[in-house]
Amino acid sequence: MKNVIAKIQEQFGVEELPHGLFHSFDQALRFELGGEKLGTDRPMRRFTQAHDRSNAVSKAFIDNSPEVFVLLSSYEMEQPDKKRLKPLKLCGIKRSEFQYLSKTRQQDDDHIAEFGSDIFRHWDMAKLKDKETISEILWLGIASEMGIKPTFHGSMTAYFVDPENGLVLHLYDDRGMDVVATQKAPLNNLFARYNDWLLDYDLTRMTDMFGGE
């Protein structure tokens, strides 16, 4: 597992993957999932669209990857909640399959002022035995802000990583999902194939990077 982290750090030049991948790397795409046209007053339709879109993009992006790892990020107190991995059992991943990697102090002055202690970012990782599991984990991430069950525990989000090919996919909630790569080719394909799903707000930047291919 440590070799996987070392490869990610070397490929992307970061100590840990940032929450906002799109704004941290040049070669990146940001997809709109739930969509502005589907508000929270239509939660089932919004959820279905977000899940369908995230599944389609993830399959096109990493379905041919030789190995895929899931990295789970959660913001908690210095000692992480022992129940944080419980929802992953519903995806067929046992707690024993996860390796706890590290914690990072956030130096959050507002949190310290309110609670008397800092908040930490915790990382857990597991190798996926079956790529179909990705769809189930995406469910947990999309459901997190929508009152739909099952869902992730607390602030947890998931990163799907192909360390051999330098691919990372991060669904941050029902609104959207970022994908980044060390090479342009995988993103060129996604840009052309799912152009209608790209977030309009950042479309100019993405078109400048990939639109001329």
NORVEN-V148548 format. One record per pair of residues at least 24 apart in sequence whose C-alpha atoms are under 8 Angstrom apart, sorted by the first residue. I is the first residue (numbers start at 1). GAP is how many residues later the second one is. Records with the same first field share a line. If there is no record, write none. Layout:
# NORVEN-V148548
I=GAP / GAP
This chain:
# NORVEN-V148548
1=98 / 124
4=159
7=156
8=155 / 158
11=155 / 171
12=170
19=153
20=158
21=149 / 157 / 158 / 159
22=156 / 157 / 158
25=155
27=153 / 154 / 155 / 156 / 157 / 160 / 182
28=150 / 151 / 152 / 153 / 159 / 178
29=149 / 150 / 151 / 158 / 162 / 169 / 177
30=146 / 147 / 148 / 149 / 168 / 169 / 172
31=145 / 146 / 147 / 166 / 167 / 168
32=143 / 144 / 145 / 165 / 166 / 167
33=141 / 142 / 143 / 144 / 164
34=140 / 141 / 142
35=140
40=106
43=103
47=95 / 96 / 99 / 127
50=92 / 124 / 125 / 126
51=84 / 87 / 88 / 91
54=84 / 117 / 123
55=79 / 80 / 83
57=133 / 137
58=111
60=130
61=125 / 129
62=100 / 105
63=68
65=97 / 100
66=96 / 98
67=60 / 61 / 95 / 96 / 97
68=59 / 60 / 63 / 92 / 93 / 94 / 95
69=56 / 57 / 58 / 59 / 91 / 92 / 93
70=55 / 56 / 57 / 58 / 88 / 89 / 90 / 91
71=52 / 53 / 54 / 55 / 87 / 88 / 89 / 90
72=50 / 51 / 52 / 53 / 84 / 85 / 86 / 87
73=48 / 49 / 50 / 51 / 82 / 83 / 84 / 85 / 86
74=47 / 48 / 49 / 80 / 81 / 82 / 83
75=44 / 45 / 46 / 47 / 80 / 81
76=43 / 44 / 45 / 46 / 79
77=40 / 41 / 42 / 43
78=25 / 40 / 41 / 42
80=42
83=70
84=68 / 69 / 70 / 72
85=68
86=67
87=53 / 63 / 64 / 65 / 66
88=49
91=42 / 45 / 46
92=41
97=29 / 30
98=26 / 27 / 28 / 29
99=25 / 26 / 27
100=24 / 25
101=24
138=33
141=30 / 31 / 32 / 33
142=29 / 30 / 31 / 32
143=30 / 31
144=29 / 30
145=28 / 29
146=28
184=26
188=25
